[in-house]
């Protein structure tokens, strides 16, 4: 049992209060559910920080909409799609949850997206990155906010190829997200005249990358691409540094979906030089810095881009409900798509297929002597326009 930031008790992700069934919707609170990884490998990039981000958005909006108080619930999906699906259905059917947000791990996002589709309710995916969430699975009340696999893979691969990294070897986490990243990056690499010399996969939670790194070293590839995230990425890059992969062979290490909490865990001596795209960095402008410092005061860590997107999407959902003048999910999402997205000084919009569009930035991790401010780890390389980053709209998706 846990307690959300508004003092409501939550048991297995379900509010302990009586269900909304039998009460008029107009009299019930608006409820936003943060379904996240609270105890596993993605707890730092999401987890309690995502809950805090949603609570901050509600507070900044004023705490109510359409005369109804707004409450934040949260639950740990344990990285199990069946658990996530069960919580989502319970939230939607019995606990009056109007929108679910966060959702790290592709299989989790698909499970909750299906629950939202069946019930015509709102889901806002800020963590799971596969582009399939709009290109193959879209409906009027689903929006995809995360930097997706196409944007991440193409951004990193293009930058590394431009620097001479024309041959690659992949170390890939063996689930949908990792395979999608590798596939997208491979397409970009081969289209640019490069080659993929090999790949190996590992399960979530791998602890020993020795044999995989040896295969990468022996491949003769100029670039070793790590298609993973969270503690998997941290452990793989840390062991590559200890193994002396770059020092022994001169190979470049490339990452894709990379969070600032992972760079912090690695430290600049290990992470320096890593290049990757991202839509948010806490030190990108005055607006992001002001919000990040408020967040840091509570979490003692700077926000990740997922947590920034939880805040942005929650705030935008409430704006959409206010604009629509109703809690009807289709009307709210129609209003969300009509309204401009305010993303910490970075303008955005939502396409009819639910893809949220914004420019990304290609970042490089600073060398230890280049950072004189705590958590100031990134230097900007170039902007990646939304039209370059994201796939064309799924024409089969209606308004």
C-alpha positions as CSV (number, residue, x, y, z in Angstrom):
1,X,0.0,0.0,0.0
2,X,1.3,3.4,-0.9
3,X,0.1,7.0,-0.7
4,X,-0.1,9.4,-3.6
5,X,0.9,13.0,-3.4
6,X,-2.6,14.2,-2.6
7,X,-3.0,11.9,0.4
8,X,-5.1,9.2,-1.2
9,X,-4.3,5.6,-0.2
10,X,-3.5,3.3,-3.2
11,X,-3.6,-0.4,-3.0
12,X,-2.2,-2.4,-5.9
13,X,-2.7,0.7,-8.0
14,X,-6.3,1.1,-7.1
15,X,-7.7,4.0,-5.0
16,X,-9.0,2.7,-1.7
17,X,-12.0,5.0,-2.0
18,X,-15.3,3.6,-3.2
19,X,-15.4,3.1,-7.0
20,X,-17.0,5.8,-9.2
21,X,-19.7,3.4,-10.4
22,X,-23.1,4.6,-9.2
23,X,-22.0,8.2,-8.8
24,X,-22.5,10.9,-11.4
25,X,-19.3,11.5,-13.3
26,X,-19.7,15.3,-12.9
27,X,-19.5,14.8,-9.1
28,X,-16.4,12.6,-9.2
29,X,-12.8,13.8,-9.2
30,X,-10.8,13.7,-12.3
31,X,-8.2,10.9,-11.8
32,X,-4.9,10.5,-13.6
33,X,-3.1,7.2,-13.1
34,X,0.7,7.0,-13.4
35,X,1.5,3.4,-14.3
36,X,5.2,3.0,-14.0
37,X,8.1,0.9,-12.9
38,X,8.5,1.7,-9.2
39,X,11.0,-1.0,-8.1
40,X,12.7,-2.3,-11.3
41,X,15.3,-1.3,-13.9
42,X,13.3,1.8,-15.0
43,X,12.5,3.3,-11.6
44,X,15.0,6.1,-11.9
45,X,13.9,7.3,-15.4
46,X,10.2,7.0,-14.4
47,X,9.0,5.6,-11.1
48,X,8.5,8.0,-8.2
49,X,9.9,10.8,-10.3
50,X,7.0,10.3,-12.8
51,X,4.5,10.4,-10.0
52,X,6.0,13.7,-8.8
53,X,5.9,15.1,-12.3
54,X,2.2,14.4,-12.6
55,X,1.5,15.9,-9.2
56,X,3.5,19.0,-10.2
57,X,1.4,19.4,-13.4
58,X,-1.9,19.1,-11.4
59,X,-0.7,21.7,-8.9
60,X,0.5,24.1,-11.6
61,X,-2.9,23.7,-13.4
62,X,-4.6,24.7,-10.2
63,X,-5.7,21.4,-8.8
64,X,-9.2,21.2,-10.5
65,X,-10.8,21.2,-13.9
66,X,-14.5,21.7,-14.8
67,X,-15.2,22.2,-11.2
68,X,-13.8,18.8,-10.2
69,X,-10.7,18.2,-8.1
70,X,-7.9,16.4,-9.9
71,X,-6.2,13.4,-8.2
72,X,-3.1,11.4,-9.1
73,X,-3.0,7.6,-8.5
74,X,0.0,5.5,-9.2
75,X,1.0,1.8,-9.4
76,X,3.9,-0.5,-10.1
77,X,3.3,-2.6,-13.1
78,X,6.3,-4.8,-12.1
79,X,7.3,-4.9,-15.8
80,X,4.6,-7.5,-16.4
81,X,2.1,-6.8,-19.2
82,X,-0.6,-8.9,-17.6
83,X,-0.2,-6.9,-14.3
84,X,-0.3,-3.6,-16.2
85,X,-3.4,-4.7,-18.2
86,X,-5.2,-5.8,-15.0
87,X,-4.5,-2.5,-13.2
88,X,-5.5,-0.4,-16.3
89,X,-8.8,-2.2,-16.6
90,X,-9.5,-1.9,-12.9
91,X,-8.6,1.8,-13.0
92,X,-10.8,2.5,-16.0
93,X,-13.8,0.4,-15.0
94,X,-14.0,0.8,-11.3
95,X,-11.9,3.7,-10.1
96,X,-12.8,6.5,-12.4
97,X,-9.4,7.0,-13.9
98,X,-9.7,9.3,-16.8
99,X,-6.1,9.0,-18.2
100,X,-3.1,6.7,-17.8
101,X,0.4,8.0,-18.3
102,X,4.1,6.9,-18.4
103,X,4.2,3.1,-19.3
104,X,7.9,2.1,-19.7
105,X,8.5,-1.1,-21.7
106,X,6.8,-1.7,-25.1
107,X,4.7,-4.8,-24.0
108,X,3.4,-2.8,-21.1
109,X,2.4,0.1,-23.3
110,X,0.6,-2.2,-25.8
111,X,-1.3,-3.9,-23.0
112,X,-2.5,-0.6,-21.5
113,X,-3.2,0.8,-25.0
114,X,-5.5,-2.2,-25.7
115,X,-7.3,-1.6,-22.4
116,X,-7.8,2.0,-23.3
117,X,-9.0,1.1,-26.8
118,X,-11.6,-1.3,-25.5
119,X,-13.0,1.3,-23.1
120,X,-12.6,4.4,-25.2
121,X,-10.4,6.0,-22.5
122,X,-7.3,8.2,-22.6
123,X,-3.7,6.8,-22.6
124,X,-0.6,9.0,-22.9
125,X,2.6,7.0,-23.5
126,X,5.6,8.9,-22.4
127,X,8.2,6.1,-21.8
128,X,7.7,3.2,-24.2
129,X,9.5,4.2,-27.5
130,X,8.5,1.8,-30.3
131,X,7.2,3.7,-33.3
132,X,4.6,0.9,-33.7
133,X,2.5,2.6,-31.0
134,X,1.3,5.0,-33.8
135,X,2.4,3.4,-37.1
136,X,0.5,0.1,-36.3
137,X,-1.6,0.8,-33.3
138,X,-3.5,4.0,-33.0
139,X,-7.0,5.2,-32.1
140,X,-8.6,8.6,-31.1
141,X,-7.8,8.5,-27.4
142,X,-4.1,7.4,-27.5
143,X,-1.2,9.7,-27.8
144,X,2.5,8.8,-28.0
145,X,4.8,11.4,-26.4
146,X,8.1,9.5,-26.1
147,X,11.0,10.1,-28.4
148,X,10.3,7.0,-30.5
149,X,12.6,4.3,-31.9
150,X,12.8,5.8,-35.4
151,X,13.8,9.2,-34.0
152,X,16.3,7.8,-31.6
153,X,17.9,5.3,-33.9
154,X,18.1,7.6,-36.9
155,X,19.4,10.5,-34.9
156,X,22.3,8.5,-33.3
157,X,23.1,6.5,-36.5
158,X,23.3,9.5,-38.7
159,X,25.5,11.4,-36.4
160,X,27.9,8.5,-35.9
161,X,28.0,7.7,-39.6
162,X,28.8,11.3,-40.4
163,X,31.8,11.0,-38.1
164,X,33.1,8.0,-40.0
165,X,31.4,5.2,-38.1
166,X,30.3,3.1,-41.1
167,X,30.5,-0.4,-39.7
168,X,28.4,-1.5,-36.7
169,X,28.0,-4.3,-34.1
170,X,24.9,-4.3,-31.9
171,X,24.5,-5.5,-28.3
172,X,20.7,-5.5,-28.0
173,X,18.3,-6.2,-25.1
174,X,16.0,-9.0,-26.2
175,X,12.6,-7.5,-26.2
176,X,10.5,-5.5,-28.6
177,X,12.0,-2.2,-27.9
178,X,15.6,-3.3,-28.3
179,X,14.9,-5.2,-31.5
180,X,13.0,-2.2,-32.9
181,X,15.9,0.1,-32.1
182,X,18.3,-2.2,-33.9
183,X,16.1,-2.5,-36.9
184,X,15.6,1.2,-37.2
185,X,19.3,1.9,-36.8
186,X,20.2,-0.8,-39.3
187,X,17.9,0.8,-41.9
188,X,19.6,4.2,-41.4
189,X,23.1,2.7,-41.5
190,X,22.5,0.7,-44.7
191,X,20.7,3.5,-46.4
192,X,23.8,5.7,-45.8
193,X,26.1,3.1,-47.3
194,X,27.2,1.6,-44.0
195,X,27.2,-2.1,-42.8
196,X,26.1,-4.1,-39.8
197,X,28.7,-6.8,-39.2
198,X,26.8,-8.6,-36.4
199,X,24.6,-8.5,-33.3
200,X,24.1,-10.3,-30.1
201,X,21.1,-10.2,-27.7
202,X,20.8,-10.4,-23.9
203,X,17.8,-10.7,-21.6
204,X,16.5,-7.8,-19.4
205,X,18.6,-7.7,-16.2
206,X,21.8,-9.2,-17.7
207,X,24.7,-8.7,-15.3
208,X,27.7,-10.2,-17.3
209,X,28.4,-8.7,-20.7
210,X,31.9,-10.2,-21.0
211,X,31.3,-12.6,-23.8
212,X,29.1,-10.1,-25.7
213,X,31.8,-7.4,-25.5
214,X,34.4,-9.9,-26.7
215,X,32.2,-10.7,-29.8
216,X,31.9,-6.9,-30.4
217,X,35.6,-6.5,-30.1
218,X,36.4,-9.4,-32.5
219,X,33.8,-8.2,-35.1
220,X,36.1,-5.5,-36.4
221,X,33.2,-3.0,-36.4
222,X,34.1,0.7,-36.0
223,X,31.0,1.2,-33.8
224,X,29.4,-0.8,-31.0
225,X,25.7,0.2,-30.6
226,X,24.0,-0.5,-27.3
227,X,20.3,-1.0,-28.0
228,X,19.1,-1.1,-24.4
229,X,18.0,1.3,-21.6
230,X,18.0,1.7,-17.9
231,X,20.2,-0.5,-15.7
232,X,20.9,-2.8,-18.7
233,X,22.4,0.1,-20.6
234,X,24.4,1.3,-17.5
235,X,25.8,-2.1,-16.8
236,X,26.7,-2.7,-20.5
237,X,28.5,0.6,-21.0
238,X,30.2,0.4,-17.6
239,X,31.6,-3.1,-18.4
240,X,32.6,-2.0,-21.8
241,X,34.7,0.8,-20.2
242,X,36.2,-1.7,-17.7
243,X,36.9,-4.1,-20.5
244,X,38.7,-1.3,-22.3
245,X,36.7,-1.7,-25.4
246,X,37.3,1.7,-26.9
247,X,40.9,1.9,-25.7
248,X,41.9,-1.5,-27.1
249,X,40.3,-1.2,-30.5
250,X,39.4,2.4,-31.0
251,X,35.8,1.4,-31.4
252,X,33.1,4.1,-30.8
253,X,30.4,3.3,-28.3
254,X,26.9,4.5,-29.4
255,X,23.7,4.6,-27.4
256,X,20.1,5.5,-28.4
257,X,17.5,5.9,-25.6
258,X,19.6,7.5,-22.9
259,X,18.4,9.2,-19.7
260,X,20.4,11.7,-17.6
261,X,20.0,9.4,-14.6
262,X,22.0,6.8,-16.5
263,X,24.8,9.3,-17.3
264,X,24.8,10.3,-13.6
265,X,25.1,6.6,-12.6
266,X,27.9,6.0,-15.1
267,X,29.9,9.2,-14.3
268,X,31.6,11.4,-16.9
269,X,34.9,9.5,-17.0
270,X,32.9,6.5,-18.3
271,X,30.1,8.2,-20.2
272,X,32.1,10.9,-21.9
273,X,31.7,11.1,-25.7
274,X,28.4,9.1,-25.8
275,X,26.2,10.7,-28.5
276,X,22.4,10.4,-28.6
277,X,19.2,12.4,-29.4
278,X,16.7,13.7,-26.8
279,X,13.7,16.0,-26.7
280,X,14.5,17.4,-23.3
281,X,17.5,18.4,-21.2
282,X,17.0,20.2,-17.9
283,X,19.6,22.8,-18.7
284,X,18.4,23.7,-22.2
285,X,16.7,27.0,-21.3
286,X,15.4,29.2,-18.4
287,X,12.0,27.5,-18.4
288,X,13.4,24.0,-18.2
289,X,15.9,25.0,-15.5
290,X,13.3,26.6,-13.3
291,X,11.1,23.5,-13.4
292,X,14.0,21.1,-13.0
293,X,15.2,22.9,-9.9
294,X,11.7,22.5,-8.3
295,X,11.8,18.8,-9.2
296,X,15.3,18.4,-7.8
297,X,14.3,19.9,-4.5
298,X,11.9,17.0,-4.1
299,X,13.8,14.1,-5.8
300,X,17.5,15.2,-5.4
301,X,17.9,14.2,-9.0
302,X,17.3,16.1,-12.2
303,X,14.3,15.1,-14.3
304,X,14.6,12.7,-17.2
305,X,12.9,13.4,-20.5
306,X,10.3,10.8,-19.5
307,X,9.4,12.7,-16.3
308,X,9.4,15.9,-18.3
309,X,6.9,14.4,-20.7
310,X,4.7,13.1,-17.9
311,X,4.5,16.6,-16.6
312,X,3.8,18.1,-20.1
313,X,1.3,15.5,-21.1
314,X,-0.6,15.7,-17.8
315,X,-0.8,19.4,-18.1
316,X,-1.9,19.2,-21.7
317,X,-4.6,16.7,-20.9
318,X,-6.1,19.0,-18.3
319,X,-5.9,21.9,-20.8
320,X,-7.7,19.7,-23.3
321,X,-10.5,18.9,-20.8
322,X,-10.9,22.5,-20.0
323,X,-11.0,23.5,-23.7
324,X,-13.5,20.7,-24.5
325,X,-15.7,21.7,-21.6
326,X,-16.4,18.0,-21.0
327,X,-14.7,14.9,-19.7
328,X,-15.7,12.9,-22.7
329,X,-12.4,11.2,-23.8
330,X,-12.9,11.6,-27.6
331,X,-13.8,15.3,-27.2
332,X,-10.9,15.9,-24.8
333,X,-8.4,14.2,-27.2
334,X,-9.8,16.2,-30.1
335,X,-9.1,19.4,-28.1
336,X,-5.6,18.2,-27.2
337,X,-4.8,17.7,-30.9
338,X,-6.1,21.2,-31.7
339,X,-4.1,22.9,-28.9
340,X,-0.4,23.7,-29.3
341,X,1.8,21.7,-27.0
342,X,4.0,23.7,-24.6
343,X,7.1,21.6,-23.9
344,X,9.5,23.7,-21.8
345,X,10.1,26.3,-24.5
346,X,10.0,23.8,-27.3
347,X,6.8,24.0,-29.4
348,X,5.0,20.9,-30.2
349,X,1.8,19.5,-31.7
350,X,-0.2,16.3,-31.9
351,X,-1.0,14.6,-35.2
352,X,-4.3,12.9,-35.8
353,X,-2.5,9.5,-35.4
354,X,-1.5,10.5,-31.9
355,X,2.1,11.1,-32.6
356,X,3.4,14.1,-30.6
357,X,5.7,16.2,-32.7
358,X,8.6,18.3,-31.5
359,X,12.2,18.9,-32.5
360,X,14.9,16.9,-30.9
361,X,18.5,17.8,-30.1
362,X,21.6,15.7,-30.7
363,X,23.7,15.7,-27.5
364,X,27.2,14.6,-26.6
365,X,28.2,13.8,-23.1
366,X,30.9,16.2,-21.8
367,X,34.4,15.3,-20.7
368,X,35.0,15.5,-16.9
369,X,36.8,18.8,-17.2
370,X,34.0,20.4,-19.3
371,X,31.3,20.3,-16.7
372,X,31.5,22.7,-13.7
373,X,27.8,22.6,-12.7
374,X,26.2,19.5,-11.0
375,X,24.2,17.4,-13.4
376,X,25.3,19.6,-16.4
377,X,26.4,16.6,-18.5
378,X,25.3,17.4,-22.1
379,X,26.6,19.6,-24.9
380,X,24.3,20.3,-27.8
381,X,25.6,19.2,-31.2
382,X,22.7,20.1,-33.5
383,X,18.9,20.2,-33.8
384,X,16.9,17.4,-35.3
385,X,13.7,18.8,-36.9
386,X,10.5,16.9,-36.2
387,X,10.1,16.2,-39.9
388,X,13.4,14.4,-39.9
389,X,13.0,12.7,-36.6
390,X,9.5,11.1,-37.0
391,X,7.9,8.8,-39.5
392,X,5.1,10.2,-41.7
393,X,1.5,10.0,-40.3
394,X,-0.4,6.8,-40.2
395,X,-3.1,7.7,-42.7
396,X,-5.4,5.0,-41.5
397,X,-5.9,6.8,-38.2
398,X,-8.8,9.2,-38.0
399,X,-9.4,12.2,-35.8
